[in-house]
Amino acid sequence: MISLEAGFTDDATLPVADTREIVEEVLGGRDARRALQYGSTQGEPHLRELTVDRLRRLDGRAGAPRCQATTDRTVITNGSQQLLYMLAEALFNPGDIVLLEDPTYFVFLGIVQSMGLRARTVRMKADGMDLAHLEAVLSSLKREGELARTKALYMVSYFQNPTGITTAIDRKRGALELLQRYSQKRRPIYLVEDAAYRELRFAGSDVPSTLSLDGAEDRVIVTGTYSKPFATGTRVGFGILPEPLLTTVLRIKGNHDFGTSSLLQRIVARALESGRYERHLERLRARYAAKAATMASAMRDSFPKRVQWDEPQGGLYFWARSPRRVSTGMNSTLFRTALGHEVLYVPGQICYADDPTRRKPNHEMRISFGNATSEQISLGVRRLGSVLEEIVGSGDRRVRESRNRRSHQPGGHESLRPPRM
Ligand SMILES: Cc1ncc(COP(=O)(O)O)c(C=O)c1O
């Protein structure tokens, strides 16, 4: 089975030698005992400083004159995933409304569902959220008297999981302004920017985070991670949060775990300050660039022309769209045939929230180049391509035949169904 499904990172480049050296250094140094002791719930001050320095440097290099990250507003968490969960717990009551990109990170949808939240979705453009649609959604929430229950907008702004879209700074600014405009007195609608994939860019130029925008300090939450750019197994993530949200999140984190592992935080801090993190990231970017190019070339060679996709500039995913009538879902002929040919992808439908205002699309696929080797990528894409050729091609033939039949049956109207094989 070739899995082009999981969001796992590249196995072969995991920094084993670097981490072994770092562990020696951490446990051989003056700080060894502190590395093996409980730490603070908020996280090691040194790692928080390094995190803020890094964010400021990234935003500066991306052209932003300022970045409102501060160490006292930073929390270190067990992966950014833990922070997303705690934020949801801090922000929402059951039945509250969350604004979501359409589609979005499907694990976040699990949180939305388990907390009994209502989702309102916003359409995407090639460079981020459709602001006219966001405004329409906000204004209909206002008309319905639901603004007080609308607590946050969740945005995966760099190489979005699943679509690979990166949000332009003007769209981030526009979204924040709309949230400010529609927030009621003492009831802010927060902008949660999930920047998990920011550092996995291998082409094009970086975009500043929302921390660079006016009004960010009391409206914006940025979550990030050291797991994807360094080693997913360290499970070290972070976030910059406004008060009073920070206090609530720290209370929740105290109840969960008293703080992220001191040892793992020191390993990440040492990787950052010794330059190993940056050198590793360079290797990783080159590796993902090569794997993405392999995937693109295999898709060009073997996917039918009617399946569309864009080449990502970073992250781990391609997002492919088959014609609308060809379902890609778990029970579809396509998915089952792909499984029979031993190749797996993520059906696009699971990345769409339940939203009563629109039907869920069911013709897309997330295809990952993160964990598979180059050979597996070439072979897996070729297998998927031949399945698509079979199904999309046969669908085209059926549509043509049915159109021809209908042209001989005046007045006949038949809705098109996905092909059955
Ligand atoms: C969009 C997004 N956010 C957050 C995460 C969580 O990553 P981690 O907990 O490793 O920081 C992931 C993991 O796949 C992700 O895709």
The ligand as a Tripos MOL2 file, in Angstrom:
@<TRIPOS>MOLECULE
LIG
   16    16     1     0     0
SMALL
NO_CHARGES

@<TRIPOS>ATOM
      1 C1         -2.9950   22.8260    9.8900 C.3       1 LIG1
      2 C2         -2.3790   22.0980   11.0330 C.ar      1 LIG1
      3 N1         -2.3340   22.6820   12.2220 N.ar      1 LIG1
      4 C3         -1.8020   22.0800   13.2900 C.ar      1 LIG1
      5 C4         -1.2860   20.7990   13.1940 C.ar      1 LIG1
      6 C5         -0.7370   20.1620   14.4330 C.3       1 LIG1
      7 O1          0.6270   19.8960   14.3340 O.3       1 LIG1
      8 P1          1.5640   19.7170   15.6060 P.3       1 LIG1
      9 O2          0.6950   19.3060   16.7620 O.co2     1 LIG1
     10 O3          2.5360   18.6710   15.2320 O.co2     1 LIG1
     11 O4          2.1920   21.0480   15.8770 O.co2     1 LIG1
     12 C6         -1.3120   20.1290   11.9650 C.ar      1 LIG1
     13 C7         -0.8000   18.7580   11.8340 C.2       1 LIG1
     14 O5         -0.9270   18.1030   10.8310 O.2       1 LIG1
     15 C8         -1.8740   20.7940   10.8470 C.ar      1 LIG1
     16 O6         -1.9550   20.2220    9.6440 O.3       1 LIG1
@<TRIPOS>BOND
     1     1     2 1
     2     2     3 ar
     3     2    15 ar
     4     3     4 ar
     5     4     5 ar
     6     5     6 1
     7     5    12 ar
     8     6     7 1
     9     7     8 1
    10     8     9 2
    11     8    10 1
    12     8    11 1
    13    12    13 1
    14    12    15 ar
    15    13    14 2
    16    15    16 1
@<TRIPOS>SUBSTRUCTURE
     1 LIG1         1 GROUP 0 **** ****
